[in-house]
Structures are given as structure tokens and as C-alpha cells.
Amino acid sequence: MIKIVCKTTHDGAEVIADILYDYSRAGVTIFDKEDVADLWNSTLVFDYLEDDVLNRSDEVSVIGFYEGEYSEISEDLENKISDVKSFGSFPVDLFVEEVQDEDWSENWKKFYDIIQVGDFRVVPIWRQDEVKDGMVILINPGAAFGTGEHESTRLCLSLLSDLDVEGKEVIDTGCGSGILGIAALKQGAANVLFRDIDESALNNLRENIRLNNVDGRVERASLLEGVTWQVDLVLANITADILSRISNADKVVKKGGHLIMSGIIDKYADPLIDLFRKKGFSLVTRLQDGIWVGLLMVKD
């Protein structure tokens, strides 16, 4: 397999990407800090951005992979690059290297470990034979957020493990792959309503529900919008800015019921706590793992 790297500028990135698409069946990747800067300055909200992202080099890299020998495409590719350099107003430097051709259809699995939080075991389906005890949550990792790897998911599981949910009514909103709601069902929750706005996440969720032999209601919906009844527990592992938009949590969570939230960067935790205190919640537990914070709150 051949890795093709073109060093260019922001103006040249899309043109070069169009060229590489002719050779790269796996797609083309553009590394350009200006794209991040444009998003950062837009109306979109980022909960967290690494400090060094906007300070990276102005150099733009466009990368593709060709599954064959470079000699098969070298003349055609170099002619196209030469034409762009002749007529374009941006530089292009071409680099080619041979890389090991791996079976990605299987090798990606090695990046998923068994995650243990208290009695919970989050287990990729192909490793289920390795786990003999604990409260096993089987997952088939997909594009949906929530594999147990992320600190915020582990924080939610830790908070949930200390909570009695036997016979309780639960909503898992922004559920992603459904790990939290499935965990609540494994603990004995009577019912769990899973909600997400991403249809691909819901498809992955349905598969994970089936793998765990549990029942849950699945809705494509945002946050707690349209919920007119009360429940004992709401699980919300999203981001601080989205969590702050849950305007009706005080009406949905019963008196004495609980709210578990994570996906919260530490600097946003206190303002979020204050916001939900004004809605009638009290803080029970605050956990932190690195920069990530998980909160357990109770409805007064």
C-alpha cells in the first residue's frame, strides 16, 4: 500500500483532495488548522478544544492511500500535480511512502479493551468468552459514542453503580450506543427510554439492546423534549453546553429522583451545577477523571 502526502496551502487543499480521490478508495484526509479556526469562530459550540490546535503549523497536508504499486499511478499522478502547480496559485510538494498493508477489517478490534467500572464490565462482543463474572454489558462498537473507553462514560457508570435503580423508571438521553441505559436495566430498572437524534447511533443501540437480551423503548428525539411524565432517573452523557439546554429536567425528574450528567469539562462544572440548583436539584456526588467531571444530583 502507498501513502500519498501532498503538502500545500488552505487554498490548494480541496483541489489536491479531488486529485487523490481518483486513487484512494479509503478516502482522503485533510489536515488544515484553518478549518478548525473557521469552526471555532462560527456559531457552532465546542465544549473542548486542545490549546495547541490553533497554534499548529500553517502547512496543510492532504493524505490518501493507494492499494498497489506506486509505479502504476506515478506518471498520471505526477502529471496532474504538475498541472496544478503550473496553473494554480499555491505550492504542492508530493511525498510517497510504502506502508504495511494491514487487514483493517479485523485489526481495528485490538483497540477495544474490556472496561471495568465497579461491578460493570463493558465487553466487546468478540471478547465475551473472556469474562466470567460481573454485570456484563456487551457492545458491538460502531460509530455511536459510548464504548466505555471515554472518561465521561466511566464516570457515569461509577455514579450509576452506587445508585439503587431497582424497579425505577429511567431515561437515557443522548444515549449513543446505549451503555448507560443498558447498565441501568442490568441493575434492575423497570423501564428505560433511550433517546438520541442520530439515527446511526440508534441503529447501533438497537443491536446492543439485542446483544444484552434486555428491553428498552427507543426514540429519535432531543434531550427531554416532549416528555410530559415523570421518571426516577435521567442519564445524560453529552457536553456541558448541551446539558445546559435541558430546560425541563425539574419537571421530568420526580422529587427524590436523580440526574446523572457527564461529558463535562471541569471549568464548566460549577456553572452547570449552579444552573441545576436553580432548577431545584442538589449536588450529591461530583467525580473527576482528568479534565472530565461526572455529577449525581437529586431533585429536592
N, C-alpha and C positions, 0 to 999 in steps of 0.2 A: 504494500500500500504506500502511496506517495502523499506526503503532506505538502500542500502548496500554500506559501505565505507571501502575500503582497503587502509591502509597506507603502502607504500612500497618505492622503490627507482626507479630511472630512468631506470635501467636495468630490473626491475621487472614489470614495468607498462604495457607493451604490453601483457605479459603472463597473468597477472591478468585480464586485459581487455577482453582477449579471454574467460576466465572462466565466467566473469559476463555477457557476451553477451548471454550465454545459458539461462539466467533468465530474462534479461532486454529487453523487447520488445521496450522500448522507446530509446534504445541505451545506450552507456556508455560514460562517460566524464572523461578525464584525466587532472588533474591539475599538471603541471610539468614546473617549470621555465626554465629548461634546453632546452625544446623545443623552448621557446621564444628566449633564448640566441642563439641557433643554427640559427634561422631565422635572428636574429639581426646581426649576423656575416656573413651571407650569402650574395649573390649578390642581393637579394630582397631588395626593398627600403621601409622603414616605414616612413610615414610622421610624425607620432607622437607616442611616447611610454611613458607611465607614468613612472616617475622617479623611483618609488619603485618596478617596476616589476622585475628587475634583482637582487633586494636585498631581495626578499622573501625567505622564508624557503626552505631548500633543500628537505624537506619532500614532497613526491609525493602522491597524493590522486587519487584513481580510484573509480568512483561512478556509481552505477546502481540502478534501481528501479524494484522491483518485485511486480506484481499486485496480491497479495494473502497473505496468512499467512506464516510467516517465518518457521513454523513447517513443511510445505510442502516441503521445499527445504533444511532445515538446515543440515541434515545428509550428503546429497550429496555435498552441497557447502563446508562444513567444511572439508570433506574428501579430496576434490580437493585442498583446501588451504593447508591442512596438507601435501599433496604430494609435492606441490610446495615448501613449506618450507623445506622439507626433502632433495629434490634433487636440489633445486635452491641455488644460492649464494647470495640471497638477503632476507631481512626480510619482513614479511607480517603480519600486525595486522588488524584483522577483527572487524568491528563495524556495528551493525544493529540497526535501529530505525524505529518505526512506524510513518508514516506521513499521513496527511489528504489526502484522495483520492478526487481530485477535477476534475470537468468537464472542462478540458483544452480546449476542442473544443469551449467553449463559454467564459470561464473566461479570455482568453488572450485578449479579446476585451476591457476589462476595462482599459488596459494600453494605449489605444489610445484616446487622447483628441481632441477636436476641436481647431485648431490653428488659431489665428487671427493675421494677419500682414497687417496693413493699411486696405484697403477695402477687402483684400483677406480673405476668410475663407476656410481652408483646413479641410474637413469634412469626417470622416469615413462613409461609405455608410449606416451603420446601425443607424447613428445618424442624417441623413439628415433632418428628420422632426423637429429637434430642431433649425434649422437655417432658419430664415425668410428674412434676408437681406444680403447685401454684395455680393461680387463676389465669388460665391461658387465653390470650386474645390473638387469634390467627388473623394475619393480614396477607393480602396479595398486593404488594406495593405497586401503586400506579402513579399517575400524575397528581393525584389528590394530596393535599398537605396532610401530614399526620402519619408518620411511620414509627413514632416512639423515639426517634433519634433526636428530635429537637428538644432543647431545654424546656420550652414552654409546655410541650406535651407531657414531659416527665413531671413538671411542676403540678399540672392539673391532676395527673394520676396520683401523685403523692397526696394532694389535698383531698381527692376523692376517696382514697384508701382509708382515711381517718373518719369518714362520714358514714353514718348509718342510712342507707338508702333502701332498705328492705321495704317492699310494698309501696314505694314512693312513685310519684308522677314526675317525669324528667323531660326537659327539652335540651337537646344538644344543638345549638345554633352555630352556623359556620362550621359544620361538623367535619368537613373534609372527608377523610377515609373512615370516620366513624368510631375511632378508637375509644373516645371518652364515653360515648353513649353505649357502646358495646360493653365497656367495663362496668358501667352502672347496671346494665342488665345482668351481667355475671354476678354482681353483688346482690341481686335480688330485687331490683327496681321493678315495679309493676308494669310500667309503660315508659317508652322513650320515643319522643318525636324528634326525628333527625331533620335539620333544615340546612340548606345551602343554596346559593344562587348559581353554582357551577354544575352544569349537567354532567360533565365528565367526572366530577367528584362524586356525584350521586350514583353514577353507574358503578364506580369503584366501591362506594359504600354498600350498595345492594349486594355486590359479590362478597364483601367482608361479612355482612349480616348472615348470608347463606353459609359461609365457611364456619361460622361460630354457632350455627343452629339456634339462633335467637330470633325473636320477632320485634320489629320496630316499624313505626309509621314514618314514611319518607315524603318530604315536601320540598319542592323548589320554591324557596321563599327567603326573604331577607330578615335577618335578626329576629325580633319578636313581632314584626308587623302582622296585623290581623289576628293576633292571639287574644281572645276575649275571655279565656278561662284562666284559672289559677293552677300552678304546679308547685311541687315541693322543692325543686332544684332546677336551676338553669346553668348549663355548662357553655362557656363561650371562650374559646381559644382563638382569638383573632388578632387584632392590633389595637393599641390604645385609642387611636383616633376613631376607629370603627366602633369600639366598645362605648365610647362617649356618646354615640348616636342612639344607643338603646334607651329610648325615651320612656318606655312603658314598663320597665323592669319592676317598678314598685307596685304596679297593678297586676302583673303576671305572677310574681313570687308571693306565695302565701305568707302570712305573719308567722314567723318562726322558721320559714323556709330559707334556702341558701342559694347563693350565687357564687360560682367558681369562675374566675376570669384569669386569662394569661395571654401571652403574646405581647407583653407589656415591657417596654424598655424602662430601666429603673428611673430615669429622670421624669417619666410621665406617670409614675405610680401614684405619687402623693396627690397631684391634681385629680386623678381618676378616683381615688379614694374619697376625696372631698366632694366630688360630684355625686357619688352614690350615697354618701352620708346625707346629702341634702334630699335625696330621694327616699330616705328612711331606712338605710342599711347601716349596720355597724360592722367594723372590721373584726374578724375572728382570728385569722391567721394570714401572715404575709411570709412567703418563701421567696428566696432568691437564688439563682444559679447563674453566675457570671453577671451579665448585664440584664438578664431576664427575670421578671417578677411574676409570681402567681399569687392571687388573692382569693381568700374564702371570706365571704361576707354573709351576714344574716339579716333578714328583714325584721325590723323591730315591730 
